[in-house]
């Protein structure tokens, strides 16, 4: 089922907030050079974020609708100034580094930015671009295949609570897909079945080291009630469904059908930041044909944990995480 284009809830930044964020990010970058990965820069981001205006904080309040997401709109992007779209994250270097700082500031207002030692060299902000040779993978570097709806880093108990996607370039209006479990209709019997930890979720292709981990894959629930509604942990491309009972596979299939039914397509504009509640919403991307000429879609991605949030089953604390550890920007 092709997701229907739909307007996402939008929180438009006013001119004063745009100016405040832009100036703050540029000051930090001017002080610490072109790299947004230095520990001293992260300390300054934390100090600066603590002093941002109440208006910005209000716009960065938690997701508050059943959509499970919102678009923060209005940040400036100069299509010429940011340079050509990199051919891969590995060659992006410090391209459009001011946006790395912007996302870190916003992430710090919303929670605690995290990184992964095994992904994109431990950077806190990732470049998401189509890459030659990766067209058909189930990763952000793909293009010609549908990126299947999934929970970000679903294999790991330390996965983000919030996912942020900042759009730098999207000339072709390529849509991010999103589906909220809070809009799906599931029978009580299916919820009961899918709440049982029957199958593992394996590390995706972005984590080569984790895929070689020798420990027994932990079995995890797909959905559960966190107290205020259903939440989910979902990545069918890396879930060995053939190992489940026929009854479980059928319930999983009905969940997939419901998520497809409620899925929407969000076409981001340059300057948009899509904020996704990773406990409620699975996201993906429609297929497209990359040109590799410097004009392809270019997103920046940040992952955020929210201290004190209790949306995960207690049993997750016992998982090994396939040897991967989330690096938190602030202890």
C-alpha positions in Angstrom: 0.0 0.0 0.0 1.4 3.4 -1.0 1.3 5.9 1.9 -1.0 8.8 1.3 0.6 12.3 1.3 -0.5 14.0 4.5 0.3 17.2 6.4 2.2 16.5 9.5 1.6 18.6 12.6 3.8 21.7 12.1 5.4 23.9 14.7 6.6 27.0 12.9 9.5 28.9 14.5 9.0 32.6 14.6 11.7 35.0 13.3 13.1 35.7 16.7 13.6 32.0 17.5 15.1 31.3 14.0 17.6 34.2 14.6 18.4 33.0 18.2 19.1 29.4 17.1 21.0 30.4 14.0 23.2 32.8 15.8 23.9 30.4 18.7 24.9 27.6 16.3 27.2 29.8 14.3 28.9 31.2 17.4 29.6 27.7 18.6 30.9 26.6 15.2 33.1 29.8 15.0 34.6 29.0 18.4 35.3 25.4 17.9 36.1 25.1 14.2 34.3 23.0 11.6 33.9 19.8 13.5 30.8 19.2 15.5 32.2 16.1 17.2 34.6 17.7 19.7 33.8 17.2 23.5 34.4 20.9 24.2 31.8 21.7 21.6 29.2 19.4 23.2 29.8 21.2 26.6 29.2 24.5 24.9 26.0 23.2 23.3 24.7 22.1 26.7 25.4 25.5 28.2 23.9 27.3 25.3 20.8 25.1 25.1 20.1 25.8 28.8 19.8 29.5 28.0 17.6 29.3 25.0 14.3 31.1 25.1 11.0 29.8 26.5 9.5 30.2 23.0 12.0 27.7 21.6 11.5 25.3 24.5 7.7 25.4 24.0 8.2 24.5 20.3 10.4 21.6 21.4 7.9 20.2 23.8 7.2 16.5 23.7 5.1 15.0 20.8 1.6 15.6 21.9 -0.7 14.0 19.3 -1.6 10.5 18.2 0.5 11.2 15.0 3.6 10.6 17.2 5.5 13.3 15.3 5.8 16.9 14.3 7.7 19.1 11.9 9.7 22.1 13.3 9.7 24.5 10.4 11.6 27.7 9.5 15.4 27.1 9.9 17.4 28.6 7.1 19.1 26.6 4.3 21.1 28.1 1.5 21.2 25.5 -1.3 24.4 26.9 -2.8 26.2 27.5 0.5 25.8 24.0 1.8 27.6 22.6 -1.3 26.8 19.5 -3.2 25.1 16.5 -1.6 27.9 14.1 -0.5 28.1 10.7 -2.2 28.2 8.9 1.2 28.3 9.7 4.9 32.0 8.8 4.9 32.9 11.5 2.4 30.6 14.2 4.0 33.2 15.4 6.4 32.1 18.6 8.0 29.7 19.6 5.2 26.9 21.9 6.4 28.4 21.6 9.9 26.3 24.5 11.2 23.3 22.1 10.9 25.1 19.6 13.0 25.2 22.2 15.8 21.6 23.2 15.2 20.4 19.6 15.6 22.6 19.2 18.7 21.0 22.3 20.2 17.5 21.1 19.5 18.3 17.6 20.7 19.7 18.9 23.9 16.6 20.9 24.6 14.5 17.7 24.0 16.8 15.3 25.8 20.2 13.8 25.6 21.8 13.2 22.1 23.3 9.8 21.6 25.8 8.3 19.2 26.9 4.7 18.4 30.6 3.7 18.1 29.7 1.2 15.4 27.8 3.7 13.2 29.2 6.6 11.2 32.4 6.8 13.3 30.5 7.6 16.5 29.2 11.0 15.2 26.2 12.5 17.1 24.8 13.8 13.8 24.6 11.6 10.8 24.5 12.5 7.1 21.7 10.5 5.3 22.4 10.5 1.6 22.0 7.9 -1.2 25.3 6.1 -1.9 26.5 4.3 -5.0 26.5 0.5 -4.4 24.0 0.7 -1.5 20.8 1.3 -3.6 18.9 -1.8 -2.5 20.0 -2.0 1.2 17.6 -1.5 4.1 19.6 1.4 5.4 19.5 5.2 5.0 22.1 4.9 2.1 19.6 3.1 -0.1 17.4 4.7 -2.9 15.8 2.4 -5.4 14.0 0.2 -2.8 11.3 1.1 -0.3 13.0 1.6 3.0 10.7 -0.6 5.1 8.9 1.0 8.1 10.9 0.4 11.2 11.8 1.5 14.7 15.2 3.3 14.6 17.9 0.9 16.0 15.1 -1.5 17.0 17.7 -4.2 17.8 19.1 -2.3 20.8 17.6 -1.6 24.3 19.4 1.8 24.3 17.7 3.0 21.2 16.5 6.6 20.9 13.2 7.8 22.3 13.2 10.5 19.6 14.5 10.6 16.1 15.2 14.0 14.4 15.6 14.4 10.6 16.8 17.8 9.4 16.2 18.4 5.7 19.0 20.2 3.8 17.9 19.3 0.3 15.0 17.5 -1.3 14.5 18.8 -4.8 12.5 15.7 -5.8 10.1 15.9 -2.9 11.0 12.4 -1.7 8.8 11.4 1.1 9.6 10.0 4.5 6.9 7.5 5.5 5.5 7.3 9.0 2.9 5.2 10.8 1.8 5.6 14.5 0.8 2.6 16.5 -1.6 4.9 18.3 -3.7 5.2 15.1 -3.7 1.5 14.3 -6.6 -0.8 15.2 -5.5 -4.2 16.7 -7.6 -6.9 18.2 -6.9 -7.7 21.8 -5.9 -11.2 20.9 -3.2 -9.8 18.5 -1.9 -7.4 21.1 -1.6 -10.3 23.6 0.3 -12.4 21.1 2.6 -9.7 20.0 3.3 -8.7 23.6 5.1 -12.1 24.1 8.8 -12.1 23.5 8.9 -14.7 20.8 11.4 -13.3 18.2 14.6 -11.3 18.3 15.3 -8.2 16.2 18.8 -8.5 14.6 21.2 -5.7 14.0 20.7 -3.9 10.6 23.3 -3.6 7.9 24.6 -0.3 9.3 26.1 -2.2 12.2 28.6 -4.7 10.7 30.3 -5.3 14.0 27.1 -6.0 15.8 26.1 -8.5 13.1 29.2 -10.6 14.1 28.3 -10.6 17.8 28.4 -14.2 19.2 25.7 -13.9 21.9 22.3 -15.5 21.7 19.8 -13.0 20.2 17.3 -12.0 22.9 13.7 -12.5 22.1 11.7 -9.3 22.5 8.0 -8.2 22.4 6.7 -6.3 19.3 4.1 -4.2 21.1 3.2 -3.5 24.7 1.1 -1.1 26.7 3.3 1.5 28.4 0.5 2.8 30.6 -0.9 5.5 28.3 -1.3 3.4 25.2 0.5 1.0 22.9 4.1 1.3 22.0 6.1 -0.8 19.6 9.5 -2.2 18.6 9.4 -3.1 15.0 11.8 -4.0 12.2 10.4 -6.7 9.9 13.4 -6.6 7.6 15.6 -7.8 10.5 13.1 -10.0 12.3 13.3 -13.8 11.6 9.6 -14.3 11.2 10.0 -17.8 9.7 11.0 -18.9 13.2 7.7 -17.8 14.8 4.5 -19.9 15.1 1.9 -19.5 12.4 -0.3 -17.8 14.9 2.4 -15.2 15.7 3.2 -14.6 12.1 -0.4 -14.0 11.3 -0.7 -11.4 14.1 2.5 -9.8 13.0 1.1 -9.6 9.4 -2.1 -7.9 10.7 0.1 -5.4 12.5 2.0 -4.7 9.3 -1.3 -4.3 7.4 -2.6 -1.8 10.0 0.6 0.2 10.0 0.4 0.4 6.2 -3.2 1.5 6.4 -2.4 4.4 8.7 0.9 5.3 7.1 1.4 8.8 5.7 4.1 10.3 3.5 5.8 13.4 4.7 7.8 15.4 2.1 10.2 17.5 4.0 11.2 21.0 2.8 14.7 22.4 3.3 14.9 23.8 6.8 12.3 21.4 8.2 13.2 19.2 11.2 11.0 16.1 11.5 10.7 14.9 15.1 9.5 11.3 15.5 8.6 9.5 18.7 10.5 6.3 18.2 8.3 4.4 20.7 5.1 5.2 18.8 6.0 5.6 15.1 7.8 3.5 12.5 9.4 5.4 9.7 10.8 4.6 6.3 11.2 6.2 2.8 9.7 5.8 -0.6 11.9 4.6 -3.4 13.6 7.1 -5.7 16.3 7.2 -8.4 19.5 8.9 -7.2 21.5 10.9 -9.7 24.8 11.2 -7.7 25.3 14.6 -9.2 25.4 16.7 -6.0 21.6 17.5 -6.1 20.2 14.4 -4.4 18.2 14.4 -1.2 20.3 15.2 1.9 19.1 14.8 5.5 20.9 15.2 8.8 19.9 12.7 11.6 20.1 13.0 15.3 19.0 10.5 18.0 17.8 11.5 21.4 17.1 9.7 24.7 14.8 11.4 27.1 16.0 11.0 30.7 13.4 9.5 33.1 11.1 8.4 30.3 9.5 5.0 31.1 8.1 3.5 27.9 10.2 0.3 27.7 9.7 -3.1 29.3 11.9 -3.7 32.3 13.3 -6.9 30.7 15.2 -4.7 28.1 17.7 -3.9 30.9 19.0 -7.5 30.6 19.7 -7.4 26.8 23.3 -7.5 25.6 22.7 -5.1 22.7 24.9 -7.2 20.4 27.9 -5.6 21.9 26.9 -2.1 20.9 26.8 0.7 23.5 25.0 4.0 23.0 27.3 7.0 23.7 25.4 9.7 25.5 26.5 13.3 24.9 26.0 14.2 28.6 26.4 11.8 31.4 
